[in-house]
Amino acid sequence: MTTHLKRSMLGFKLANVYDGSALGIMPAADAEQAKRAMLLIESGVRFHPTTHYSQSSSSSSSMPSAFAMKLRKHLRNLRLENVTQLGNLDRVVDFRFGSGSLTHHLLLELYSLGNLILCDGQYRILGLLRTHEYEDGGGDEGKGEEVKVRVGNIYPGKKKVNGKGGGKKKTIDESVALKALLLKPNSGVYHYGPSLIEHCITTAGVDPMVKLTHDNIEYTLPEASWNDLVSSLCGEGAKVIENLSSGESGGYILYKPKQTDDKNDYNKTLLEFQPHLLHQHKNQHALSYTTFATATDEFFSHLSSQRIAQRADAAEAAARERLSKIQLDQQRRVDGLVAEQEKSRDCARLVEMHAEDVDRVLGVINSALESGMNWDALEQLVLVEQGNENPIALLIFKLELCKDQVVLALPDIDDWDDSDPDRPPKLHYVTVSIKESAHGNARNMFATIKQSKTLEASTTALKAAEAKAKQQLAEAQKKKQRIQVMPNRKTYWFEKFAWFITSDNYLVVAGQDAQQNEQLVKKYLRPGDAYLHAEVHGAATCILRAKRRRRSDGKTQVIPLSDQALREAGTFTTCRSSAWSSKMVCSAYWVESHQVSKTAPTGEYLTVGSFMIRGRKNFLPPSSLEMGMGVLFRLGDDASVARHANERRDFALMEHEEIFARQDALREKNKVSVEVEDESEPIPLDSYEKEHDDVCPTGHTNAIDGNAGDEAIEDTENNVEVTPDAEESTEQPNSDNESSDGKQSDGDEVPTADTKKKQKELSRGKRSKNRRAKKKYSEQDAEDRELAMMALQGGESSKKKRNGKGSRDGKQRKTKAEKQAEKEAWQEILAEDGIIDDDGDDDGGAVDDTAELSKLTGKPSPDDVLLCAIPVCAPYQVLNQYKYRVKLTPGSVKRGKASKQCVELFLHNDDKKMIVDEGTKRDCALIKLINENEWVKTIIGDVRITSAGASKLTKKQKGGGGKGKSNK
């Protein structure tokens, strides 16, 4: 593993440290190679790169532990310089971060209870997970030295490693296995580990579990076997170690299948993971992986999945057992009620059958009580009469005068057997009330028979218990659906912002706070992009990313923005402002990227997230406040991407393709490169307006002009406005290196309307002269031109230019080192303002966003290969073609509740269908895997869901809550 980390992660900068459930998590990012990695460290257990860890699941608490904060303080933004093992392949791994005075060591102990220790460059302990002491056996006469591992002490690495073999020599005075004997520190090969030692033993043809004692050691293993064992330990063991240390080896997971036909890896019993298939593994089932790190990650993720599955199975079994007990209890009660009803029916029948005798008994007892006879005397009288064989007294079995009842022994005449007249009929003991007549008692007994009502009540109770048990089963099954620890999907750079994809495949990104607004403009606003804002409080900084294409000469050309994309981005901007909560319809505006500046006028100060808008604003038509919540699916193969190639077609771009083709053909024909000052500069409109006047290249004809007229702005000092992204404060500027006249730099200059008119008004002779000069000096660059002018005029023109008003001393071309220094200085400024720019996911190398955006679809087909689902909140008109969508309007429902209702609507609409295809089941499974935090982060706040079925779902939820309260 150390070899793999040396090869793949050295030079990575540590971005952050997370912790949770005894896990130390360190994500590292290499900004130069634009790679990211997550290194998982568990004290005493493991360390490996992982793709199955998410920050949201790292800890239930929002605050990291004290040790994680300690690691962040000392190791953050330091590069991983080396990964080594202390001693001879010992179980202490040393992660060295930084160099020079910033050197720190993170030591991982993989023995005993384990430990994670932070040290400085001299191995002085700065922090650790646990403080412990042990006795080093390297002293004289076997007396150990007490070693304390605590903060402030020097880590005893060498003593610990080298002192393991010290101490008093032990003899084989009792039976011990050969494998256990070679694992002892004084064997010389203990560092091989149990698996490799067993490999060497079995390779030599010796049983690893053979018992050895001091007396039979020569008889158990002959000399030839000893020679083979020593040769195997020295040769085969060293060879395996050398192969693992020198080159990248694969990884293997050994398992025992539970079912031979089951292809699900998560139902297999995993045994161990190995970097090399050893001799004892030749007859075992194994899963192979490209790297040992991947095998390790998969092994522990499988174990986590199995643990979660076991907990889910236990919960499901408990719910089923609870349901079974409820059913048995209800059945027992029903059986008891039925038996009691049958007894009451028989008693009533017997009372009616012996009504005259019963009335006589009741009459005698009531007459005695009315005469004032004592209860004891009455009982004695009954006994005397029974002795005299009085038939009335013989019917009395027991007197319960305290309850006003008497128990009668009534014979069942229907049980009389004519074939055996000597056998007396069976007696039934019936309890009757002395206050009622015989028929009155029978009537009361029949009244107690309520079989239908009793069964109905018991059935209702059973249904309620079953519903509760089924709910618990559903929750257990829902948890079981998440047992598979899914690999972390690659998050796009725009997911940390508010974003959506327009109906013609443009990417729109908006900031969610002042820091994100600052980062958007400084890092992701490119020439040709549109900056959108609204003159309302809380409006987001929104960027519409322009599309680009490669010209025939290899340069990058910006494609004009479409009107539809601008309108949808404007709706997105206004809906994410205070206009949403106030239900106020307003207009957004857009400007070119070069009109956005961070340079403040003299006497003012721009806070984080505030910008200067210079020049004309292009207002968009007002739009309705309608947003939507939808789901995008990530396509997994080229065939699926090709299947959705025309899903979000840009019809405005199709109109320009003919013009672009003619421009490329003309450029190839004349072999003249179109002069563009910057490769990413927008297309000059006059190059093809003459040939195609009916096409609006900029796509901005529907925009409402913010200023009267299209005149060029020479001095924009009086046309400056601060965007209300953050609260403005008027202070003295911190530096005086900014120009007070507010003029833009050369890199931000674009051809104005007046300049284009003057170019068009040139005479025919002037145009011919310009073409000849252009052809003559086409190979001449700026430096050659300056040298030629100095040779012709003796440098006077250059001196005038340097000494004149239009001096450009600060505009010389910067070297690569100066640009890098300027970039680092800017990152320091961002860090001071609280903006962390360390993700290394800049897309500057990509020509266009279209390639990645085309891999996302809103209406998947059953034949598509889908990797994951991503929630998106966009204007509702954008989601018209989405398979899963709900409409959001201004309301009072908060983010958490609204997101849950959206998910329930997505799943409810599919559950109510009679026939659900496999594609829909797959879509629902991917939707269920989306973390709840992602839904809450994506959806807009204070909404009202107005999609079909939302009202029914809300009423159902309210009805269920009210019913529950009434039952209480």
N, C-alpha and C positions, 0 to 999 in steps of 0.2 A: 504494500500500500504506500509506503514511503517513496518507493521508486516511481509509482504512478503520480503521486503528488508533486514530486520533483519535476517530472516531465510535463505536467499539465497545468500546474498552478503557481509555479515560481514566478515572481514578479507581479502577481495580482495584488491590488490594493484593497485592504480591508475596509469595507464600507460601513458595516454595522454589526452589532452583536445582539442576538436574541437568546432567550432562555425559556425553558418550560419543561416540567416533569423530568428533572435531572439531565436536561440536554443543554449543552452549550452550542449555540448555532452561530456560525460566522459566514455571512455572505461576502464574497470577495468579487471585485470587478476590475478588469483590466481595460482601462480606457483606451489604450492604444490599439488593441485588437478587437475592441467592442464585444468582449465576451463577458459572461457572468457565470458565476459558480456559487454553489452553496455547500459549505463544508460543515458537516455534522460531527460533533464531538460529544461522546457520552463517557463520563468518568468511569474508568475501570472496565469498560465494555467494548467500545468501538470508536473509530474515526474513519470517515469516508465522505466523498462528495455525494450529494443526494439531489434527486429531482422530485422527491415525494414529500417535501416539507413546505408548509405555507406559514407565513408570518402570523396570519389570523389565528392559527391553531397552536401557536407556540406556547401561549399561556392564557389562562382565564383572567388574569389580572392585567390591567393596562400598564402597570409599572413594572419594569424589569427588576431583577434581583440586584442586591448590592454588589455581588461578584460580577454580574454582567455590566453594571455601570462602571466598575473598576476596569474591566477589559476595554470598554468603550473609551474611557479616559486615556489609557496608556497606548492602546493599539490602533485606534481609529486613524484611517488615512495613512497607515504604514504598510509597506509592501512586504509580502511574504518572501523572505530571502533564501531560506533553506529549511529542509525537513530532514532530521537525522534521528538515529537511535543511539542513546547513550550506552556505551560499552559494546560488547560483542553480541549484537542482535538482541539486546535486552528489551524488556517490556516497558521502557520509558522513552517516549517520543518527544523530541525537542522541535518546536516550531519557532523559528527565529524571524522576528519582524524588525524591519528597519535596519539601519546601518549607522556606524559611528556612535555618537553620543545618544542617538535615539534607539539603539539596539535594545530589544526586549525579547525574552524567551517565554514561551508558553509550553510548560511541561505537562504531558499527559501520562499518568501512571495507569498501566493496564493490568496490575496484579492486586491481590488482596481486595480491599474495599474500593480501590481506585482513588485517584485524586487529580485535580487540575490546578496547577501552580503557575502563577505569574511572577517572573523574575526580571531583573534588569540585566544590563550587559555583563555584570560580574556575578550573575546567578544569585543575587541577593533577593530573597523572597519579598514581593510586594503585596501579594494576596493569594489566597488559596481557598479551596472548597472546605477542607477539613484539616484540623491540626492533629497530628499524631506523633507518637514516639515509638522507637523500636531499638532493640539492642543489637549492635553490630558485633558479630562473632570473630572479628579479626585480631583481637588483642592477644597478649601472651597468656599461655596456659589456659586458653579457651575462655578467658574472662572477657565479656563483651563490653563495648563502650556504648553508653546511652546517647542516641542520636535524636534530636528534637527537630521536627519539621514545623516551623512556625514563622510568622511574619518577622522580618528583620534578620533572620539567620541566613547563612549561605547554604544553598541546597546541596546536600551531601550526595551528589550524583556518583562520583567515582568511588566513594566508600561503599555506597549501596551496591554498585555493580561489581566491584572487585572483591568486596567482602563477603559475597555470597558463598564462595567456595572455602572460606576459612573455617576455623573451629576444629574441634576434636574429631579425628578420623573414626568413623563408625564401621564396625565389622558386620558381616552378615550373620547375625546370631539368631535370626528367625526366618521363616519362609517368606519370600518376597518374589513377586513376578519380575521377569526380565525387563519388561517395558517400564515398570515402576522404578526398577533399579537404575536404568539409564536416564530417567528423568530427574535423578538426584543431582544437586549442584556440583558435586565432586566427580561426576562421571565424565566430564569433558565435552559431552554432546547434548547437555540439557537444553541449550539454546535452540536446538532443532525443533523442539515442540513435540507433543505426543503423536501427531499425525505423521510427521516425517520420520520419527524414530520407529514407529510401527511399520512404515514403508520399508525402511532399511532392514528391519528384522525379518519381515516376510519375504523380501527379496533374497535374503541369505538362506531362506528355507527353514527358518526357526520359528517355533510357536511363540508369539509375544507374551502369552500368559503362562509360560512354563515357570514352575516354582523352583527357586534356587535357595539353597542353604549353604552354610560354611562346610558342611560335611559332604554333601553330594554334588557340589558344583562341578567336579571333574567327571562324575558319572552321568550327570544329566545332559551336559553338552560335551561332545567329544572335541578333540583338538581341531579337527577339520571344520566343524561348525563354528568354533570360535574364530578361526581364520577367515571364514566366509563372512561372519558378522562384522569383524573389524574392517575387512575390505569394503563391505557395503557401507558401513558408517563413514569411512574416510573417502570412498569414491562416489557412491550413488548420492549420499547426503550432500556432499560438497557440490556435486554437479547440479542438483536441484536448486540449491541456494544460489549458485552462480547464474543459472538460467533465470531465476526470479529477480535477481538484482541487476542483471545486464540488460535484458530486453523486456518488452511489454508482453506479458502472457495473458491468456484468456482467463475467464472465471467460470466456475462450475458450482451448481447447487445440487447436492445429493438429496433425494427424496424417496419416500415410500408411497406408492399410489394407494389410495383408498378404494378406488374403483378402476378397473382396467380400462373401461370405455369412457371414463370421464376425462375430458380434455381441459377442464378448468384447473389451472394451476393452484387456485386458492382452496381447492378441496384435497390437496395433497399434503402429506405429512412431511415437512422439511426436516432434514437431519442435520446437515452442516453445509458450509460453503468452503471451497478450496480454490487456490490459484492454479493448482496443478492436479490432474487425476493421478493418484498414487496407486500402488500395487494392490492395496486392500479395497480399492474402489472399483475394480474392473467388473465386478458382477452386480453393481448397484445402478439404479436409475439416476441419470444426471441430466440437468438442464445446462446448456452451454451459453456463455455470453462473451461478448467481444473483449471486455476488460474485467479485471478482478474487482474494480470499484463498482462497476455496474452490477455484478453478481452480488456483492455485499449489500448494495442498496436494495436490490430486489429481494434478497433474503430477509432483511429486517422489515421491509414493507409488507412482505407476505406474512411474517409473524404478527405484525400489527393488525393486518386484515383478519388473520385467524383469531386473534384475541378479541377483536371487535365482533367477529362472527359468533364466537362462543358466548360472549355477553348477550348478543342479540338472540341466539338460540335459547339461552337460559331464560331471558325475559319472555320469549315466546312460549317456552315450555311452562313457565310459571303462570302465564296468562291462561293457557289451555287447561292447566290443572285447576286454576281458580274457577274457570268456567265449568269444568267437569264437577267440581265440588258443589257449585251452585245448582247445577242440574240435578245431582243426586239428592241434595237437601230438599229441593223443591219437589222432586218425585216422592221422597219419603213423606213429606208433609201432605201431599195429595193423596198418597195411599192411606195415611192415617185418617184423613178427613173422610175418604170413601168408606173405610171400615167403620168409623164412628157413625156415619149416616146409615149404613146397613144395620148397625145395632139399634139405632133409634127407630128405624122402620120396623124391625122385628118386635121391639118392645111395644110400640104403638099398636101393632097388630094383636099382640097377646093381651094387652089391656082391653082392647075392643072385644076380643074373644071371651074374656072373663070379666066383662063389665059388671054383671050383677054381683059376683063375688067381691070384686074390688070395691064396689060401692058399699057392700056390707062391712068390709074391713074398715074403710074410712069412716063409716057411720059409727061403729063401735068405738074406735079410737077418739073421734071428736066428742062423742057422748061422755066418755070417761074424763076427757080433759075439761069439758064444760062443767062437769060435776065437781071439779076441784081435786081430782085424784092426783096424787104425787106421781112423778115420772117413774120412780123406782117401783112404786106399788103397781103401776100399770105394766111394767115389764114383768114383775112377778106374776101378775094375773095372766099375762100371755103365756108364760111358761107353764102355769098350772093348767090352763085350757088346752095347751098343746099336749100335756101329759094325759089329759082326758080325751085326746084325739078329736078335739073340736075342729071340724073342717075349715071354719073361718080362721081360727087361730093358727092352723097348720100353714096357711098361706103367708103368714108373717114370718119373714126371715130375720129382720133386724129393724129396730126402731131408731130413727135419727131425729128425735124430737127437737133437738137444738136447731135443726135446719128445716123443721116443719115437713119432714119427709119420712117415708117408711119404705123399706125394701121388701118386696113381695117375691115369693118363689112361685111362679106361674108355670104350669106344665104346658108343653106344646103338643096339642092334640094332633096336629098334622104330622108329628113325628111318631105317631102310634103305628106299630107294626102288627097287622092282623095275624100274621103267621106265628108270632111269638107273643101271645096275650099276657104271659106272665111278666114280661119285661116292662117296667114302668116307663112312662114317657119322660123325656128329658126336661129338666127344670131350667127355667131362665129367670135370673134375678133382675127384677125391674124396679127402679126407684120411681116412686110417685109422690106427689105432693098431697098432704092431708087437707089443704085448703081448696083443692079442686075435686070435682067428681071424676069418675072413670073416663067419661068421654072428654071432659076438660083436659085431663092429663094426656089422653091420646092426641087431642088436637094440638097441644103444646109440643108433643114429640114430633108430630108431622111438620110442625112449623120450623123446627130446628133443622130440617132436611133442606139444605140450600146447595145442592151439589153443583148446579150450573153456575151460581154466583161464586161459589168457592173456587171452582175450577177456573173461572174467568179471572178472578183476582189473582190466583196463583200463576196463571198464564201471563198476566200482565207483569207481575213481579219477576217471573222468569225472563220475559222479554227485556225488561229493564236491565236485569243482571247480565243477560247475554249481550245486550247493546254495549254495556260498559266493558265487558270482557273482550268483545270484538274490537272496540276502540283501542284497548290496550294491545290487542294483537296487531291492529293496523299500525300503531306506533312502533311496535317491535319490528314489524316487517319493513316499515319505512327506514328504520335505523339499519336494518339488514341490507337494504339496497345501497347503503353508503359504506359497506364494509370494505370495498375495494379501495385501497389507498391510491388514488389516481396521481400520476405524475403531474407536477406543476406545468401548466401550459405556459407557453411563452407569451408574456403580456406585451402588447404593443405599446409604443412610447406614448401614444395619445390617450391611453386608458386612464392615466392619472389626472387628466383634465376632463372637462365636460366636452363631449364630442358626438358626432353623428356623421353619416355618409349621405350625401344628397341623392336625389333621384337620378342624377346624371353622373354619379360616381366621383364627386368632389368630396374631399375631407374638410370638415369644419371642426375647429378646435376652439374652446373657450376656457378661460381661467375661472377658477372657483374662489380665489381669494387674491389679495394684492401680490403675494409672492409668485403665484402662478401667472398672473398677468405680466409681471416683470420677466419671468422666465420665457413666456411665450414670445414676447416681442424681441427679446435679446437673442434667443436661440433658434426659434422656429419661424420667424417672419422673414421670408425670402423676397428678393426682387420679383415682382409680378404677382405676389399674393395681395389679397385685399384685407384691409383692417376694418372691421365693423364695430360700431358702437351705437349707443342711443343716448340722447340727452335726457336721461331720467336716472334717478338715484339707484345705485346698485347694479347698473347695467354691466354685463360682463365684457371683457376684452375678447373679441371673437376674431379668428383668422380663417379666411377661406383660402385654402392651399391651391395654388394654380397647378395645372398639369404642364408637363414638359415633354419634349420629344427630342430625339437625336436627328440632327440634320445630316445631309449627305456628306458634309465636310467634317463630321464628327463633333461639331459644337452643339451646345444645348440651347434650345429655343423654347420660350415660354408661350403656351397656348392661351389665347384670350379667354377670360372668364365668361360664363354663360349667365343670362339674366335670371333663369330659374334658380340657379345655385345661389345667386346673390339674394334673391327674395327669400329663399328658405333659410339662409344664414341670418338674414335680418329678422325673420320670425323667431329664430332660435335666440337671438340677442335680446329682443324685447321680452320674450317669455321668461328669461332668466334674469329679470330685473324686478324692481318694485312695482312695475306695471302689472305684473301677474297677480300679486296679492291685492292691489287696488282695483283690479279689473278695468284698467285704463288702456285703451288702444292708442298706440303711438307709433311713430316712424323711426326706423333705424337709418343710419347713414354709413357709407363706406368711403374709404380714401385709399390711395395708392400707398405702397409700403414706404416709399421715400418721403411721404408727408408726415410720418410718425417719427418724432424725435424726442430724445431725453434731455435736450439742451433747453434750459429755462432762461427766460429773459432776465435782464439785470434786476437784482433785488428780489427775485422769487426763488423758491426752492421746491423741487418736485420730490414728493415722497415716493416710497416704493409702490409700484403699480400705477403711477400717474405718468402721462405722456403729453407732449405738445403735438397738436394737430395744426400743421401749417398749410395754408392754401384752401382750396375749395372743397366743400363737402358734397357728396352725392347722396341725396336723400332717396330712400326707397319708399314705395307705396305702403300705407298702413296695412297690417295683416291682423287676422283674428287670433285671439289667444287660445290656440288649440295645440296641445302637445300629445304625444303618444308614447306608450311603453311597448317595446318590441324585443324580439330575440333574433340575434344573428348567429349563424352556425359557421364554424370554421371547416372548410373543405379540406380533405386529406390527400387527394391525388389529382393528377393532371386531367384525368378524364372527367372528374366532377367539376373542376374549374372550367373546362371547355364546355360543359353542359350548361353552365350559367354565364357564358361569355356575353350575351346580349341582355342580361337582366337589368342592368342600369346603363342604358345606352345614352351617350351624349350626342343628341341630334345637332346641336350647334357645332360640335366638333366635326361631324360628318359634312357640314356645309363648307368647312374650312379645309378639308382634306384635299379637295381639288386645287385650291389655291396653293397649299403647301407643296403639292406635287409639281405644279407649274413652276414654283419658285426653285425647287430642287433641280428641275430639268433645265431651267434657264441658267442656274448657277453652274451646272456641269457643262452646259454648252459654251458658255463664255469663259469658263474657268476663272471667274472673278468671284472672290469671296465677298459676301456682303459685310460691309464694315459695321461691326457692332462693338461698342466700347467695352462691354462686359458680356461674357458668354451667357449669362443668365438674364440679360436685359430684355424687356418685352419687345415684341415685334413692332417695328415702325409701320404705322398704318398706311403711309403714303406709298409703300412699296406695292400694295396690291389694291388700293382703293380705286385706282383708275380702271383696272381690269374688271372689278367686281363691285360696282357701286351699290347694288341692291343688298349686299351683305354688310352687316354691322360687325366689324372684326372684334371690337372691344366688348360687344354685348351689353352696352350700358346705355342704350338709347332710351330705355324706359325710366332711367334714374332721374329724379327731380333735382335740378341743380340748386345747390345751396347758395350760390352767389349769382348776381345778375351778370350775364355775359361770360364769355370764354376767354377773356383777355389774360395775357401772361402776367404772373405776379413777380415783379422785379424785387420788391422789398416786402418780405412777409412779416415784418416786425409788428405791423398793426393787424395782421390776420392770423394771430396765434390764439389757440384755445387749449386749455388743459382738460384732458379727459377726466371725468369724475370717477375713475376706477378706485382711487383711494382718497381719503380726506386731504385737501390741500392745506398747506400752511405756508404763509409768506414769511421767509427768512432771508438773511443775507447768504449769498452763494458761498460755498465752501472753497471754491477755487476760482481764479480769474483767468483761466486758460481757455474759456469758452467765449466765442465771438458774441458781442452784444448786438450786432446787427441782425442776427438770426438767419443768416444766409445758409443755404444747404451746401454740403460738400459736393465735390465733383462726382463722387460715386452715386449721389442721389439725384443728379440732374437728369431730366428727361426732356425730350423735345416738346416745346410749348406750341400752342396753336399759332401764335404770330410767327414763330420760326418756320413752321411748315408753310405758312402763306408766302413768306419771303422766298422759300425754296421753290415754290410753285410759280412765283411771278418772275423768275429769271428768264431773260431773253434767250432766243434760240442760239445765238452766237456764244453767249456765256455758258450755256449748257454744253455745247460742243467743246469749248475750251476746257471746261472742267473735266470732261471725259478724257480728253487727250492727256491732261496733267495727271489724272488719276491712273491712266494706263502707264504713263512714263515713270511715275514715282510709286508704283504699286509695291515694289520690293523694298522701299525705303522706310525704315522705322523712325521713331522719334529721335533717337540718338544720332543716327546718320543725318537727319535733317538739321539738327542743331549744329553738328560739325560743319555741314555745308554752309549754313548761314554765317557761322563764325569765319569760315574761309573767305566768303564773299564780302562780308561787312566788317571783318576784323573784330568780331565779338561785340560790336556796339549794340546790336539788337539784344544780345543776351544780357548785357549789362543793364540796358534800359528795362528789360523785362524783370531783372532781379531787383532793380532799384525802384521800379515803378509801383503804381498803386495796386496793380493786380499781381503782386508777388506770390509765388507758389513755393516758398522755401520749405514749407511743411508738407509738401505733397510729393516728395521724392519716394521712389519705390522702396518699400521696406524689405529688409532681409528676412529670411526664415526665422532666425534667432529673435529678431525684434518682434515679429508677429507672435511667436510662441511666448515671449515675455509679456507682450500686451495681453494675450489670452489668459495667462496665469494671473496677471494683475486684475483683470476683469473678474475672474473667478473668486479672487480674494474679496473684491468689492461685493460680489453677490453673497458670499459667505457672511460678510459683516452685516448685510441687510437681512440675514436669515434665510437666504435662498440656497438650498443645497443642490448642487449641480454635479453629482458624482455618479450618475447612473450609467454613463458611458453608452447610452443608446441613441446617440445622435444619428440622424438619417442623412447626414450630409453627403454620403457617398452615393445615395440612391438618386437616380434621375427623376423618378416620379413615384407617387404613392399608389398609382393604379395597380401595379403588380400585386401588392399586398392586399389592397382593398378588394380586388377581384376574387380573392380566396374566401371572402365573407358573403354569405347569402342569407336572405330572409325567407325564402320559400324553398326549402330542401325537398328533393325528390327521393323516393324510396331507393333508388339506385346509387345515391351519393354515399361517399365515405366521409363521415363526419367525425371530427376530433373532439370538439367541445362546443359549448353554447356560451354566448356573450350577450348580456343585457345591454340595451341601448335606449336612450330617451331622446326623441327627435320630434320635430313638427309632424303633426298627424298626416299631412299630405304626403310626406316622405314614406310613411309606413303603409300606403295603400296596397302594395303588392306583398306585404309580409304575411306569412302564414299565422304567426302568433303576434297579436297586437291588441291593445286596448287604448281607448281615447281618454285623455286627461284634460280637464278644464279647471279653471280656478275654483277652489273649494276650501274645505276646512280639515280634510283628512291628512294626517301627518305621514312622513316618509315610511316609517316602519309598517304601519297598518296598511297603507296604500300598496306597498310592495307585496305584502302577503296576499292581499286581495287580487293583485295582478297575477301572481303565480297560481292561485286557486282558479282563476278564470281560465288561464292557459290549460291547466290540467282538467278542469271541469268540462270544458267544451269538447275535449276528446273522450272523456269517460262516458258522456251521455250519448255518444254515437253507438249505433247498434253493432256496426262492424268497424273495428280498429285495425288498420294495417300495421305491418311490422315497422314501417318507417315512422309512423306516428308514435308507436311505443318507444322506439329509439329516441325520437325527439323529446318525449316526456322524460325519459331516463336522463338525458343530458341536461334538461331544464332543472330537474331535481338536484343535480350535482352542483348547480351554481350556489355559491355561498350566499347566505342571507345578507352579509355586509356588502356584497357587490350590488345586490338589488337596491339597498338603501342608499348606497353612494351614487348610483346612477339616476334614480328617479328624482323628479323635481318635487319640492315641498308644497304643502297646502293645495291639494288637488281634490277633484271630484271625478270618480270613474263613471263614465257615461256609456260604456260599451254594452252590447246586448248581453243580458244575463247578469249584469252587475247588481241591478236592483233586487232581483230574485235572491241572489247570493247574500246580499245585505239583510234582506228580510228573514232569510233562513237563519243567519247568524243571530239576529236579534231575537227571533222566535225561540231559538234554542236556549239563549241566555235567559229569556223571561220564563220559560218553562222550568228551567232549572231552579230559578229563584222561587217560583211558586211551589215547587215540590218541597222546598226547604220549609 
